[in-house]
């Protein structure tokens, strides 16, 4: 009985986590806290999310998505992977032409 309950709980947790990954919309990198950034951006965990917040506090708001690459641990590949998930204000960040 305990094994069945453990398996059922594991499956339920996996299902909840799967839906939460799809449920997150664009995130404003100038206002979001570290936990929101980590939950919303691919390849950004708690330490990188905290680095984003600290960079923003030290240097002011991001004026472009590409400025994220200046944050330690965030590269251009991570920026590109998340471009459609990032907002700077009210609009989703567009790719520069």
Residue frames as qw, qx, qy, qz and C-alpha x, y, z in Angstrom:
[[0.000, 0.884, 0.468, 0.000, 0.00, 0.00, 0.00],
 [0.305, -0.797, 0.085, 0.514, 2.79, 2.45, 0.84],
 [0.402, -0.136, 0.588, 0.689, 4.54, 1.83, -2.47],
 [0.198, 0.619, 0.672, 0.355, 1.32, 2.49, -4.34],
 [0.144, -0.932, -0.271, 0.194, 0.77, 5.76, -2.45],
 [0.398, -0.596, 0.311, 0.625, 4.36, 6.84, -3.11],
 [0.355, 0.152, 0.677, 0.627, 4.04, 6.10, -6.84],
 [0.073, 0.787, 0.587, 0.178, 0.72, 7.93, -6.99],
 [0.252, -0.884, -0.073, 0.388, 2.17, 10.98, -5.21],
 [0.425, -0.353, 0.480, 0.682, 5.19, 10.97, -7.54],
 [0.279, 0.412, 0.696, 0.518, 2.97, 10.85, -10.62],
 [0.056, -0.897, -0.439, 0.022, 0.78, 13.64, -9.31],
 [0.343, -0.758, 0.133, 0.539, 3.80, 15.82, -8.53],
 [0.405, -0.075, 0.606, 0.680, 5.21, 15.18, -12.01],
 [0.172, 0.655, 0.656, 0.335, 1.90, 16.15, -13.57],
 [0.176, -0.926, -0.237, 0.235, 1.69, 19.38, -11.55],
 [0.390, -0.585, 0.334, 0.628, 5.27, 20.32, -12.46],
 [0.390, 0.218, 0.678, 0.584, 4.62, 19.59, -16.12],
 [0.080, 0.822, 0.526, 0.204, 1.64, 21.92, -16.23],
 [0.290, -0.871, -0.054, 0.392, 3.48, 24.67, -14.35],
 [0.465, -0.256, 0.464, 0.709, 6.21, 24.66, -16.99],
 [0.205, 0.424, 0.642, 0.605, 3.63, 25.43, -19.68],
 [0.150, -0.833, -0.531, 0.042, 1.57, 27.83, -17.58],
 [0.354, -0.608, -0.020, 0.711, 4.19, 30.53, -17.18],
 [0.452, 0.843, 0.255, 0.140, 3.81, 33.48, -19.48],
 [0.472, 0.602, -0.164, 0.623, 6.24, 36.26, -20.29],
 [0.601, -0.614, -0.300, 0.414, 8.16, 37.64, -17.33],
 [0.138, 0.953, -0.063, 0.262, 9.20, 41.26, -16.83],
 [0.789, 0.045, -0.315, 0.526, 12.92, 41.08, -16.09],
 [0.141, 0.470, -0.209, 0.846, 12.84, 44.59, -14.61],
 [0.513, -0.453, 0.174, -0.708, 10.28, 43.79, -11.90],
 [0.906, -0.146, -0.361, -0.164, 10.29, 40.03, -11.30],
 [0.527, -0.682, 0.488, -0.135, 11.88, 38.53, -8.22],
 [0.020, 0.496, -0.855, -0.149, 14.48, 35.78, -8.40],
 [0.453, 0.087, 0.869, -0.177, 12.03, 32.93, -7.81],
 [0.612, 0.643, 0.274, -0.371, 9.77, 34.14, -10.63],
 [0.317, 0.737, -0.514, -0.303, 12.72, 34.49, -12.99],
 [0.171, -0.328, 0.929, 0.021, 13.97, 31.00, -12.16],
 [0.527, 0.292, 0.756, -0.256, 10.52, 29.50, -12.70],
 [0.536, 0.734, 0.200, -0.365, 9.86, 31.35, -15.96],
 [0.349, 0.786, -0.455, -0.230, 13.15, 31.23, -17.88],
 [0.989, 0.109, -0.059, 0.082, 14.74, 28.11, -19.37],
 [0.738, 0.291, -0.262, 0.549, 18.30, 27.50, -18.24],
 [0.030, -0.576, 0.304, -0.758, 17.99, 29.99, -15.38],
 [0.615, -0.366, -0.673, 0.185, 18.08, 28.50, -11.92],
 [0.422, -0.849, -0.293, 0.124, 17.99, 30.22, -8.53],
 [0.552, -0.479, 0.107, 0.674, 21.60, 31.46, -8.56],
 [0.297, 0.213, 0.452, 0.814, 21.42, 32.91, -12.10],
 [0.150, -0.775, -0.515, -0.333, 18.04, 34.46, -11.29],
 [0.481, -0.780, -0.174, 0.359, 19.53, 36.09, -8.19],
 [0.488, -0.187, 0.283, 0.804, 22.42, 37.37, -10.34],
 [0.121, 0.553, 0.522, 0.638, 19.87, 38.98, -12.68],
 [0.336, -0.864, -0.371, -0.054, 18.17, 40.73, -9.75],
 [0.568, -0.601, 0.022, 0.562, 21.51, 41.90, -8.32],
 [0.414, 0.110, 0.402, 0.809, 22.65, 43.19, -11.71],
 [0.046, -0.717, -0.504, -0.479, 19.38, 45.08, -12.10],
 [0.458, -0.835, -0.253, 0.172, 19.71, 46.60, -8.62],
 [0.570, -0.442, 0.171, 0.670, 23.31, 47.67, -9.26],
 [0.281, -0.044, 0.491, 0.823, 22.89, 48.96, -12.82],
 [0.413, 0.312, 0.078, -0.852, 19.26, 49.97, -13.14],
 [0.783, 0.323, 0.431, -0.312, 16.57, 48.42, -15.32],
 [0.511, 0.006, 0.690, 0.513, 17.42, 46.51, -18.46],
 [0.320, 0.571, -0.083, -0.751, 16.83, 48.59, -21.59],
 [0.664, 0.365, -0.502, -0.416, 17.14, 45.63, -23.94],
 [0.976, -0.163, 0.060, -0.134, 16.94, 41.87, -23.63],
 [0.780, 0.434, -0.300, 0.335, 20.47, 41.57, -24.96],
 [0.082, -0.718, 0.451, -0.523, 21.75, 43.31, -21.81],
 [0.895, -0.360, 0.142, -0.223, 20.99, 40.09, -19.95],
 [0.890, 0.286, -0.214, 0.284, 24.13, 38.64, -21.50],
 [0.167, 0.679, -0.415, 0.582, 26.12, 41.05, -19.28],
 [0.713, -0.521, 0.264, -0.389, 24.91, 39.14, -16.21],
 [0.028, -0.472, 0.880, -0.042, 27.42, 36.58, -14.98],
 [0.373, 0.052, 0.914, -0.149, 26.22, 33.11, -15.98],
 [0.572, 0.638, 0.422, -0.297, 23.81, 34.31, -18.66],
 [0.338, -0.217, 0.591, 0.699, 25.03, 33.95, -22.22],
 [0.352, 0.271, -0.318, -0.838, 23.59, 34.90, -25.57],
 [0.319, -0.081, -0.903, -0.277, 22.30, 31.35, -26.07],
 [0.101, -0.415, -0.786, 0.446, 20.23, 31.64, -22.90],
 [0.187, 0.422, 0.092, -0.883, 18.95, 35.05, -23.99],
 [0.354, 0.167, -0.613, -0.686, 17.89, 33.69, -27.40],
 [0.247, -0.192, -0.950, -0.006, 16.26, 30.62, -25.87],
 [0.115, -0.540, -0.685, 0.476, 14.12, 32.87, -23.67],
 [0.059, 0.010, 0.193, 0.979, 13.54, 35.92, -25.89],
 [0.367, -0.387, -0.556, -0.637, 9.83, 35.19, -26.33],
 [0.565, -0.531, -0.611, 0.161, 9.40, 34.76, -22.56],
 [0.418, -0.277, -0.243, 0.830, 10.99, 38.10, -21.61],
 [0.056, 0.887, 0.364, 0.278, 9.30, 41.45, -21.20],
 [0.410, 0.135, -0.229, 0.872, 10.97, 44.77, -20.47],
 [0.250, 0.044, 0.236, -0.938, 7.76, 46.62, -19.73],
 [0.675, 0.273, 0.370, -0.576, 4.39, 45.97, -21.27],
 [0.756, 0.526, -0.252, -0.296, 5.65, 44.47, -24.55],
 [0.935, -0.123, 0.251, 0.219, 7.52, 41.25, -25.22],
 [0.237, -0.705, 0.429, 0.513, 11.11, 41.95, -26.21],
 [0.784, 0.608, 0.028, -0.120, 11.62, 41.89, -29.96],
 [0.809, -0.095, 0.268, 0.514, 14.72, 40.53, -31.61],
 [0.028, -0.762, 0.181, 0.621, 16.95, 43.36, -32.86],
 [0.777, 0.583, 0.232, 0.041, 17.17, 43.71, -36.62]]
